[in-house]
Amino acid sequence: MSDLWTDITVYLSSDKLWDTSRALVLVVVGFVLAKAVSSLLVRVSKRRLDAHGQQLLQRGSYYLILVVFLISALHELGFNLSVLLGAAGILTVALGFASQTSASNLISGLFLVAERSFGVGDVIRVGTTTGEVLSIDLLSVKLRTFDNLFVRIPNESLIKSEVTTVTRFPIRRLDIMIGVAYNEDLKKVQAVLDDVADKNPLCLEEPKPLYIFMSFGESSMDLQYSVWAKRENFLDLKNSIHREIKEAFDANGIEIPFPQRTVHHITHGGPIPHSEQHAPD
């Protein structure tokens, strides 16, 4: 017991205690300063950088300041930094060979950051997944889907896949597919559609609505009517204009047919045609 007390006394009276204290102070100051400086840089750069740039600036400045103070703390404890850096380099090479997928995601992340195809806050579609970008990290991109699910997509998959940035431009086009009966006047149909678009306040006057005759279908003449809306009004327009078109067609006596089939029933006396109508699925 006396030997232990002697060792403690010797340690407290030595310079090691002060070195350890200074190292702890450097670590604490580093954490506080890194957090304060990174937050300050984000506030200053709000008008010049988008959300993605602010996120990168905050993380980069935070870890840079923290690493500097950690290196200083290790130096106070008497560590040979050249040996540590050499060991870190060897460890990095070993991890790179052991984890080629992570290395590929890292390189892909650098390409994504440089290319800037989308940013934090954008809505993107990757395959069957659509969601809002929460963060763009060096290994993966995090999304929040519209049903509030968290999705992590590796950067390598984004580089190899087709990515659609839904919110890239300020306006979007809504394509409405319509089928009308063969006995309808197409000029009247177009006039009714134009009137609906003109009365809907969410439809933009420029670009003008687009009317396209698509094909002669099995049971109807197939049309496409396209209107434009501001990005933030797209869903509201999609919900409202379909209802308004149906009401306008009903008011003007324009028929939206459902598929019809003719079935021939074979009997001994010969085929007897029967007309059957099938409601749309």
Contacts in CASP RR format, 6 or more apart in sequence:
PFRMAT RR
TARGET T0000
AUTHOR 0000-0000-0000
METHOD contacts of the structure
MODEL  1
MSDLWTDITVYLSSDKLWDTSRALVLVVVGFVLAKAVSSLLVRVSKRRLD
AHGQQLLQRGSYYLILVVFLISALHELGFNLSVLLGAAGILTVALGFASQ
TSASNLISGLFLVAERSFGVGDVIRVGTTTGEVLSIDLLSVKLRTFDNLF
VRIPNESLIKSEVTTVTRFPIRRLDIMIGVAYNEDLKKVQAVLDDVADKN
PLCLEEPKPLYIFMSFGESSMDLQYSVWAKRENFLDLKNSIHREIKEAFD
ANGIEIPFPQRTVHHITHGGPIPHSEQHAPD
11 17 0 8 1.000
19 76 0 8 1.000
19 77 0 8 1.000
19 78 0 8 1.000
20 76 0 8 1.000
20 77 0 8 1.000
22 73 0 8 1.000
22 76 0 8 1.000
23 73 0 8 1.000
23 74 0 8 1.000
23 76 0 8 1.000
23 77 0 8 1.000
24 73 0 8 1.000
26 69 0 8 1.000
26 70 0 8 1.000
26 72 0 8 1.000
26 73 0 8 1.000
26 76 0 8 1.000
27 69 0 8 1.000
27 70 0 8 1.000
27 73 0 8 1.000
29 69 0 8 1.000
30 65 0 8 1.000
30 66 0 8 1.000
30 69 0 8 1.000
30 70 0 8 1.000
31 66 0 8 1.000
31 69 0 8 1.000
33 65 0 8 1.000
33 69 0 8 1.000
34 61 0 8 1.000
34 62 0 8 1.000
34 63 0 8 1.000
34 64 0 8 1.000
34 65 0 8 1.000
34 66 0 8 1.000
34 69 0 8 1.000
35 62 0 8 1.000
37 61 0 8 1.000
37 62 0 8 1.000
37 65 0 8 1.000
38 57 0 8 1.000
38 58 0 8 1.000
38 59 0 8 1.000
38 60 0 8 1.000
38 61 0 8 1.000
38 62 0 8 1.000
38 65 0 8 1.000
39 58 0 8 1.000
41 57 0 8 1.000
41 58 0 8 1.000
41 61 0 8 1.000
42 54 0 8 1.000
42 57 0 8 1.000
42 58 0 8 1.000
45 53 0 8 1.000
45 54 0 8 1.000
45 57 0 8 1.000
46 54 0 8 1.000
49 57 0 8 1.000
50 119 0 8 1.000
50 120 0 8 1.000
51 119 0 8 1.000
51 120 0 8 1.000
51 121 0 8 1.000
52 116 0 8 1.000
52 119 0 8 1.000
52 120 0 8 1.000
52 136 0 8 1.000
53 120 0 8 1.000
55 120 0 8 1.000
55 135 0 8 1.000
55 136 0 8 1.000
56 113 0 8 1.000
71 81 0 8 1.000
74 81 0 8 1.000
74 84 0 8 1.000
75 81 0 8 1.000
95 102 0 8 1.000
96 102 0 8 1.000
96 103 0 8 1.000
101 154 0 8 1.000
101 156 0 8 1.000
102 139 0 8 1.000
104 156 0 8 1.000
105 138 0 8 1.000
105 139 0 8 1.000
105 140 0 8 1.000
105 154 0 8 1.000
105 155 0 8 1.000
105 156 0 8 1.000
106 138 0 8 1.000
106 139 0 8 1.000
106 155 0 8 1.000
108 154 0 8 1.000
108 155 0 8 1.000
108 156 0 8 1.000
108 158 0 8 1.000
108 159 0 8 1.000
109 136 0 8 1.000
109 137 0 8 1.000
109 138 0 8 1.000
109 139 0 8 1.000
109 155 0 8 1.000
109 159 0 8 1.000
110 138 0 8 1.000
111 155 0 8 1.000
111 159 0 8 1.000
112 136 0 8 1.000
112 141 0 8 1.000
112 155 0 8 1.000
112 158 0 8 1.000
112 159 0 8 1.000
113 136 0 8 1.000
117 163 0 8 1.000
117 165 0 8 1.000
118 124 0 8 1.000
118 133 0 8 1.000
118 136 0 8 1.000
118 163 0 8 1.000
118 165 0 8 1.000
118 168 0 8 1.000
119 133 0 8 1.000
119 136 0 8 1.000
120 133 0 8 1.000
120 134 0 8 1.000
120 135 0 8 1.000
120 136 0 8 1.000
121 132 0 8 1.000
121 133 0 8 1.000
121 134 0 8 1.000
121 167 0 8 1.000
122 132 0 8 1.000
122 133 0 8 1.000
122 165 0 8 1.000
122 166 0 8 1.000
122 167 0 8 1.000
122 168 0 8 1.000
123 130 0 8 1.000
123 131 0 8 1.000
123 132 0 8 1.000
123 133 0 8 1.000
123 165 0 8 1.000
123 166 0 8 1.000
123 167 0 8 1.000
124 130 0 8 1.000
124 131 0 8 1.000
124 133 0 8 1.000
124 143 0 8 1.000
124 163 0 8 1.000
124 164 0 8 1.000
124 165 0 8 1.000
124 166 0 8 1.000
125 131 0 8 1.000
125 163 0 8 1.000
125 164 0 8 1.000
125 166 0 8 1.000
126 143 0 8 1.000
126 153 0 8 1.000
126 157 0 8 1.000
126 158 0 8 1.000
126 161 0 8 1.000
126 162 0 8 1.000
126 163 0 8 1.000
126 164 0 8 1.000
127 161 0 8 1.000
127 162 0 8 1.000
129 143 0 8 1.000
129 145 0 8 1.000
129 151 0 8 1.000
129 153 0 8 1.000
130 145 0 8 1.000
130 146 0 8 1.000
130 166 0 8 1.000
131 143 0 8 1.000
131 144 0 8 1.000
131 145 0 8 1.000
131 146 0 8 1.000
131 151 0 8 1.000
132 143 0 8 1.000
132 144 0 8 1.000
133 141 0 8 1.000
133 142 0 8 1.000
133 143 0 8 1.000
134 142 0 8 1.000
134 143 0 8 1.000
134 144 0 8 1.000
134 150 0 8 1.000
135 141 0 8 1.000
135 142 0 8 1.000
138 155 0 8 1.000
139 154 0 8 1.000
139 155 0 8 1.000
140 152 0 8 1.000
140 153 0 8 1.000
140 154 0 8 1.000
140 155 0 8 1.000
141 152 0 8 1.000
141 153 0 8 1.000
141 155 0 8 1.000
141 158 0 8 1.000
142 150 0 8 1.000
142 151 0 8 1.000
142 152 0 8 1.000
142 153 0 8 1.000
143 150 0 8 1.000
143 151 0 8 1.000
143 152 0 8 1.000
143 153 0 8 1.000
144 150 0 8 1.000
144 151 0 8 1.000
145 151 0 8 1.000
166 172 0 8 1.000
167 231 0 8 1.000
169 231 0 8 1.000
170 230 0 8 1.000
170 231 0 8 1.000
171 204 0 8 1.000
171 207 0 8 1.000
171 228 0 8 1.000
171 229 0 8 1.000
171 230 0 8 1.000
171 231 0 8 1.000
172 228 0 8 1.000
172 229 0 8 1.000
172 230 0 8 1.000
172 231 0 8 1.000
172 234 0 8 1.000
173 207 0 8 1.000
173 210 0 8 1.000
173 226 0 8 1.000
173 227 0 8 1.000
173 228 0 8 1.000
174 226 0 8 1.000
174 227 0 8 1.000
174 228 0 8 1.000
174 229 0 8 1.000
174 234 0 8 1.000
174 237 0 8 1.000
174 238 0 8 1.000
174 241 0 8 1.000
175 224 0 8 1.000
175 225 0 8 1.000
175 226 0 8 1.000
176 224 0 8 1.000
176 225 0 8 1.000
176 226 0 8 1.000
176 227 0 8 1.000
176 241 0 8 1.000
176 242 0 8 1.000
176 245 0 8 1.000
177 214 0 8 1.000
177 222 0 8 1.000
177 223 0 8 1.000
177 224 0 8 1.000
178 193 0 8 1.000
178 222 0 8 1.000
178 223 0 8 1.000
178 224 0 8 1.000
178 225 0 8 1.000
178 245 0 8 1.000
178 256 0 8 1.000
179 220 0 8 1.000
179 221 0 8 1.000
179 222 0 8 1.000
179 223 0 8 1.000
179 256 0 8 1.000
179 257 0 8 1.000
180 186 0 8 1.000
180 189 0 8 1.000
180 220 0 8 1.000
180 221 0 8 1.000
180 223 0 8 1.000
180 249 0 8 1.000
180 254 0 8 1.000
180 255 0 8 1.000
180 256 0 8 1.000
180 257 0 8 1.000
181 220 0 8 1.000
181 221 0 8 1.000
181 254 0 8 1.000
181 255 0 8 1.000
181 256 0 8 1.000
181 257 0 8 1.000
182 220 0 8 1.000
182 221 0 8 1.000
183 255 0 8 1.000
184 221 0 8 1.000
184 254 0 8 1.000
184 255 0 8 1.000
186 213 0 8 1.000
186 221 0 8 1.000
186 223 0 8 1.000
188 252 0 8 1.000
188 254 0 8 1.000
189 223 0 8 1.000
189 254 0 8 1.000
190 211 0 8 1.000
192 248 0 8 1.000
192 249 0 8 1.000
192 252 0 8 1.000
192 254 0 8 1.000
193 209 0 8 1.000
193 211 0 8 1.000
193 225 0 8 1.000
193 245 0 8 1.000
193 248 0 8 1.000
194 209 0 8 1.000
194 211 0 8 1.000
195 248 0 8 1.000
196 241 0 8 1.000
196 244 0 8 1.000
196 245 0 8 1.000
196 248 0 8 1.000
197 203 0 8 1.000
197 209 0 8 1.000
197 225 0 8 1.000
197 227 0 8 1.000
197 241 0 8 1.000
199 244 0 8 1.000
200 227 0 8 1.000
200 237 0 8 1.000
200 240 0 8 1.000
200 241 0 8 1.000
200 244 0 8 1.000
202 229 0 8 1.000
202 230 0 8 1.000
202 233 0 8 1.000
202 236 0 8 1.000
202 237 0 8 1.000
202 240 0 8 1.000
202 241 0 8 1.000
203 209 0 8 1.000
203 227 0 8 1.000
203 228 0 8 1.000
203 229 0 8 1.000
203 237 0 8 1.000
203 241 0 8 1.000
204 227 0 8 1.000
204 228 0 8 1.000
204 229 0 8 1.000
204 230 0 8 1.000
206 228 0 8 1.000
207 228 0 8 1.000
209 225 0 8 1.000
209 226 0 8 1.000
209 227 0 8 1.000
209 228 0 8 1.000
210 224 0 8 1.000
210 225 0 8 1.000
210 226 0 8 1.000
210 227 0 8 1.000
211 223 0 8 1.000
211 224 0 8 1.000
211 225 0 8 1.000
212 223 0 8 1.000
212 224 0 8 1.000
212 225 0 8 1.000
212 226 0 8 1.000
213 221 0 8 1.000
213 222 0 8 1.000
213 223 0 8 1.000
214 222 0 8 1.000
214 223 0 8 1.000
214 224 0 8 1.000
215 221 0 8 1.000
215 222 0 8 1.000
216 222 0 8 1.000
218 259 0 8 1.000
218 260 0 8 1.000
219 257 0 8 1.000
219 258 0 8 1.000
219 259 0 8 1.000
219 260 0 8 1.000
220 256 0 8 1.000
220 257 0 8 1.000
225 245 0 8 1.000
227 237 0 8 1.000
227 241 0 8 1.000
229 237 0 8 1.000
246 256 0 8 1.000
248 254 0 8 1.000
249 255 0 8 1.000
249 256 0 8 1.000
258 277 0 8 1.000
258 278 0 8 1.000
258 279 0 8 1.000
258 280 0 8 1.000
259 277 0 8 1.000
259 278 0 8 1.000
259 280 0 8 1.000
260 275 0 8 1.000
260 276 0 8 1.000
260 277 0 8 1.000
260 278 0 8 1.000
261 275 0 8 1.000
261 276 0 8 1.000
261 277 0 8 1.000
261 278 0 8 1.000
262 273 0 8 1.000
262 274 0 8 1.000
262 275 0 8 1.000
262 276 0 8 1.000
263 273 0 8 1.000
263 274 0 8 1.000
263 275 0 8 1.000
263 276 0 8 1.000
264 271 0 8 1.000
264 272 0 8 1.000
264 273 0 8 1.000
264 274 0 8 1.000
265 271 0 8 1.000
265 272 0 8 1.000
265 273 0 8 1.000
265 274 0 8 1.000
END
